[in-house]
Amino acid sequence: MHRAGVPGATYMSEVTAVSKNSDIPDTGQGDDPYLVIERTPMFQDLRHRYRIFIFPMGVVFLTYYFLLIIAAGWAPEWMATPVWGAVNIGMVFALSEFVTTFLIAWLYTRYADRAIDPEANLLKAEFDELVAAGTKEQQA
């Protein structure tokens, strides 16, 4: 549910609408800001975009990791094949686990900078406003 233009700009009125039309019983102190933000379409969209990256990458990484373990257990002769001097396929495979870890972290950073952080910052600003408004209501 990504909208064109400034990410999250069309959601701010929805946050206010959700906070005013809450299903949470009124305790006299207003709604919990965490729950207000959690019910917004912007938050739901953000959570969806987070999951569509994390779950597939988790599967890729775990598959690659278990492939190393399976190869070490069932194909030790192949893993012992020399590549260069005393370095064998098993060593290269095991060290490549570090490379894939850093690669996934780098890819996630790029993805988050582009698809998650801009709207997360908008949600954080809205949350701060809700907390400030709640604090003012409690002081009054």
C-alpha positions in Angstrom: 0.0 0.0 0.0 2.8 2.4 -0.9 1.6 5.7 -2.0 3.3 8.0 -4.5 5.0 11.2 -3.4 6.2 11.8 0.1 6.0 8.5 1.9 3.4 8.6 4.6 2.1 12.1 3.8 -1.4 10.8 3.2 -1.4 8.8 6.4 -1.2 11.6 8.9 -4.9 12.3 8.9 -5.6 8.6 9.2 -3.5 8.5 12.4 -5.6 11.3 13.9 -8.8 9.6 12.8 -7.8 6.3 14.4 -6.8 8.0 17.6 -10.2 9.8 17.8 -12.2 6.7 16.8 -10.5 4.1 19.0 -12.0 0.8 20.1 -10.0 1.0 23.3 -12.1 1.9 26.3 -11.5 5.5 27.4 -9.7 5.5 30.7 -9.9 9.2 31.0 -6.3 9.5 30.0 -6.7 8.9 26.2 -5.6 6.0 24.1 -2.2 4.3 24.4 -0.1 6.0 21.7 1.5 2.7 20.8 -1.8 1.1 20.0 -2.9 4.2 18.1 0.1 4.0 15.9 -0.2 0.2 15.5 -3.7 0.5 14.1 -2.7 2.9 11.3 -2.5 1.8 7.7 0.9 3.3 7.5 2.2 1.1 10.3 0.6 -2.0 8.8 2.2 -1.2 5.4 5.6 -0.6 7.1 5.4 -4.0 8.9 4.4 -5.7 5.6 7.4 -4.2 3.8 9.7 -5.3 6.6 8.4 -8.8 6.5 8.7 -9.2 2.7 12.4 -8.6 3.0 13.2 -10.4 6.3 11.5 -13.7 5.8 12.8 -14.5 2.3 16.3 -13.5 3.3 16.1 -15.6 6.4 15.1 -18.6 4.3 18.0 -17.9 1.9 20.5 -17.6 4.7 19.3 -20.7 6.6 19.2 -22.8 3.4 22.8 -21.8 2.6 23.9 -22.5 6.2 22.3 -25.9 6.3 23.7 -26.7 2.9 27.2 -26.3 4.5 26.3 -28.6 7.3 24.8 -31.2 4.9 27.8 -31.0 2.6 30.2 -31.4 5.5 28.3 -34.5 6.7 27.5 -36.3 3.5 30.1 -35.1 1.1 33.4 -34.9 3.1 35.5 -36.0 0.1 34.1 -33.1 -2.0 34.5 -30.6 0.8 38.2 -31.8 1.2 38.9 -31.0 -2.5 41.9 -28.6 -2.6 41.2 -25.2 -4.2 44.6 -23.6 -3.6 47.4 -25.1 -1.6 46.0 -26.2 1.8 42.7 -24.3 1.2 39.9 -26.7 0.3 36.2 -26.3 -0.8 35.0 -26.7 2.8 37.1 -23.8 4.0 35.9 -21.6 1.2 32.3 -22.6 1.8 32.6 -21.9 5.5 34.2 -18.5 5.0 31.6 -17.6 2.4 29.0 -17.8 5.3 30.6 -14.6 6.6 30.4 -13.0 3.2 26.7 -13.9 2.9 26.0 -12.5 6.3 27.6 -9.1 5.5 25.9 -9.1 2.1 22.5 -9.6 3.6 23.2 -6.9 6.2 24.3 -4.5 3.4 21.2 -5.3 1.3 18.9 -4.8 4.3 20.5 -1.5 5.1 19.9 -0.3 1.5 16.4 -1.6 1.5 15.6 -0.1 4.9 17.0 3.3 3.9 14.8 3.4 0.9 11.6 1.5 1.9 11.3 1.5 5.7 13.1 4.4 7.4 11.3 7.4 5.8 7.9 6.2 7.0 9.3 4.9 10.3 10.5 8.4 10.9 7.1 9.9 10.1 5.5 7.4 12.5 8.0 8.3 15.2 7.1 12.0 14.8 3.4 11.2 15.0 4.0 9.1 18.1 5.9 11.9 19.7 3.0 14.2 19.0 0.5 11.8 20.5 2.7 11.4 23.6 3.0 15.2 24.0 -0.7 15.6 23.6 -1.4 12.9 26.2 1.1 14.6 28.6 -0.7 17.9 28.1 -4.1 16.2 28.8 -2.8 14.6 32.0 -1.4 17.9 33.3 -4.6 19.7 32.6 
